[in-house]
Amino acid sequence: MRLAWLPRDIVVLTTSTVNSFNHSRSLSYLDKIHKNIQGKYMNSKILLMLQLQNQLNDATNGEEWVKGITKNKKVINWKRCIYMECAEMIDSFPWKHWKNIEVAPDWDNLQIEVVDVWHFIMSLAIENYAQTMRGGIEDLAMNISDLEAFAQVERTSHDFAEQNAVIAKVENIMRIALSTENLELEKLMAEFFDLVVMSGLNLDTLYRLYVGKNILNQFRQDNGYKDGSYIKIWDGEEDNVVMKRIWEENGELTPEMLYHELAKYYLALTKKS
């Protein structure tokens, strides 16, 4: 079964039963695919993540969300989403001088929070392009791919940066999001891609974690997240952590299979309740 909210490209490029590629191999295959429109390079992973985010926002907020309002007439503030998520990100570190200062940073949680911020940055960018008539998703994907800061994310793997440097980078992102001046979208993107590298991620790992979190977000929506009935803590762990472990430990999983694995885990959890 194909998840209705996934762009067809994602399923074709990640489902081994459809095209004989397993997931890890398809990521490598996808990395070689790009579009060249009017002489400009467009990274396909960036394009697919933007497509996924746009479709998830359509499903969650209604198809006119780019106007800054949901289908229920609630105002959308992506900049606030970004700086509030960044504040949560900082809590991945033992920054409080009065509490547990020797505790190791929670790098796994940091990476999940980085992906959460990416959801909101992409949403802000899509909204901005629509409202300022800069173009559509393909135009945005080309411009992101052309950013100097993006080149570093396309490299292989990276070590974690020193925690105070990471916190400073997160706070830079917060400053941009909190600014009441005109949105500096390219600067925001550049700071974010710096953060991706400092968090030990690259394009492949960002992409894979993003797809996993996107699926988890859809699973939440399908299981009562909006009305408050969804259970977020699964046997003492946040659902983010469970998703990341399932996704990382099973390299052959397709997006649909991950959704079904989450469903099985959640069903067992609700039976205990």
N, C-alpha and C positions, 0 to 999 in steps of 0.2 A: 504493500500500500504506500502511495506517495502522500506525504503530508501536504495538505492543500495550500498552506501558506508559504511553502518553500518554492523559490523559483525553479523552474524545470532544469535550468543549468546545473544547480546544486545537486539534484538527484541524479542526473545523467552522469555527472562527473564524479560522484562518490558512491554509487551503488554498483557493487561488483556483479550482481545478478542481471543488471541491465547492459553493462558494457565490458564485463570481464576485468575491470580494474578493482582491486581492493582499495580500502580507504587510504592507506599510507602511500600506495603507489599512485593513486589518483591525485593526491596533493602534489606529488612530484610532477605528474603530467600537467596538472592545472597551472603549475608555476611556469611552464614553458609556453602557455597560451597567452597571447596578448592581442589587443586590437591596436591598429595604427590608423587613426582617423585624422585626416588633414596633417599628416606628418608627426602627430603627437602620440607618445607611448601611453598606453593605459594598462595598468596592472589588473589582471583578471580577478585576483583575490579581493582587491579593493572594490572593484565593481560588484562582485557577488555579495560582499558584506553590505554594501550600500543598498543593493536590491533587497536583501533579506530584511534590513532595518526598515526600509520603506514599506515592505509588505506587512511586517509585524505592526508598525505604527498604523497602517490602514486598518488592520484587523482589530487593534486595541482601541484606537482613538477615532476611527472614521476616516474616510478618504480625503477629507478637507482639513486634516490636522496641520498641514503646512501653513494654514492661515492663522495658526496659533490658538486654536480652540478645538476641543474634543466634540464628538458627536452628541455628548451630553451638555454641551455649552460651558464646559469648564476650561478656564484659561490654562494654556501650556507655557511653562517657563523652563526651557531647556538649560539656560544658563544657571538657574538655581539648582536644577538637577545635577549639573556638573560640579558646582562648588560644594554642595551637600555631600555628594558621593566622594569627593576629594577629602572632605573632613573625615569620613569613615575610613578612607584609605590610610590616613595618617595614624589611625588607631591600630594599624598592623605593626607599628613600632612601639617599643617601650619608652615613649617620649616624656611620660609624666615623671618629673624629678622626685615626686614623693611616693612613687608606687612601682614595685617590681622592675627596677631599673636594669637588672641583670638578665631579664628574660630575653631570649633570642627573638629577632624579628620574625613575624609570621609571613614568610615570602609567598607561600601558597595563597593566603588570603589577599595579599597585595596584588598578585597577578589577577585574581578574580575581580578585584575592585578596579584594576586598570581596564579590564574588559567592560565592566559596567560603565565606566566613564566614556569609553569608546562608543557604546550605544548612544549616549547622549550627545557626544560631539558630532557623530554622524547625523543624528536627528536635527541638531542645530544647523549643521551645514546644508542639509537638504532643504530645510525650511528657509534658510537665508538665500539660497540660490533661487528658490521659487519666488520669494517675496521681492527680491531685487532684480528678478528677470535675468540672472546671470546664466541660466541654462538648466538642464535637467541632470539626472543622475550620471549619465555618461560624461557630461562636461565636468562635473565635480570629480569623477573618478580620474579623468585625465589630468586635472589640475593638481589633485593630491599626488598622483604618480610622478608629477613633474617637480614636486617640492624637493629642495636639496636635502632637507632633514629626513625625507622618506627613504633616501638611498641607503642610509645606515641600517634601516629596519629590514631591508631585503637581504642583508648578509646572513651568515649562518647563525651561530649562537653567541650569547654574551654572558658574562658573569654579572652577579649582582653588584650594584654600586654601593658605596658607603651610605649608611642609612640617613645621615644628616643631609647628604647631597640629594638623596631621593626626596626627602621631606621638603627641601628647598625648591625642588623642581615642581612638586605637587602644589606648593604654595604659589608658585609663579602662575600655574594654570588657574588657580583660584582667583588670583588678582585680575587676570584677563576676563574671567567669567563674571566677576563682581563689578567690572568697570561699567560706568554709565555712559561712556563715550561710544563712538561707533565700534561695532564688533570687529576685532582684529582676527579674522578667521584663520588666515594663513599662519599668523604668529601662534595662535592657539594650537593649530595642527602641529607646527614645528616643535613646540614645547611638549606636546603629547608624545610625539615619536621619540623625542629624547627620553621621556619617561619609560616608554616601551623597552628601549635598550637598557636603561638603568635597572629595570625590573627583571632582567634576565630573559626577556622575550625577543623574538624576531617575527618576521611576517608569518612564517609557517605556524608558529605556536600561537600567535595572536589570532590568526584565522581559525585555527582548530578550536581554541578556547571560546572564540566569539560564536562559532556555529553551535558549540555545546551549550553556551549560556543562552543563546537565542532560542534553542529548543526548550531549555528549562523554563524560560520566560513564557513560551507558548503553553507548556505543560501547566504552569501556574495559572495562567488565564483560563485554561480548560477545567481547572479543578478548584474554582472558588476563590481565587486571589482577590478579585475585586470586592466580593461581598464579605470577605474576612473569614471564610470557612476553611481556607487552605492551611495546612499544617506545614510550617517552614522548617521546624526542627525535627530531624529524622533520627531516632535513636541517639539523641544527644548531640548530633551534628547538624549544622545548617545544610539545607539542600544543595547549596552551591558546592560545598565540600564533597558531598556524595557524588554529585554530577561529575565533578572534576576527576575524582578517583575512578569512577566507572569509565569515563571517556579516555583517560590516560592508560588504564590497565588493559584496555581492549582495543588495540589498534585497528582491528578489522571491522569495528562497528561503523555502520552507516548512520546518518542522522535519524532516519526512521527507527533503526534498531535502538539507538540511544533513547528515543522517546518511549519505546516499549519497555526498555529496561527500567526507566524511571517509573513507568506505570506499574510494573510488577512490584518494585520496591515500595511504592506508595500504597498499593493495595494491601500488602502485607502489614504495613505500618498502621493503616486505618482499621484493619481487623483486630489489632492489639488494643486499640483505643476503646 
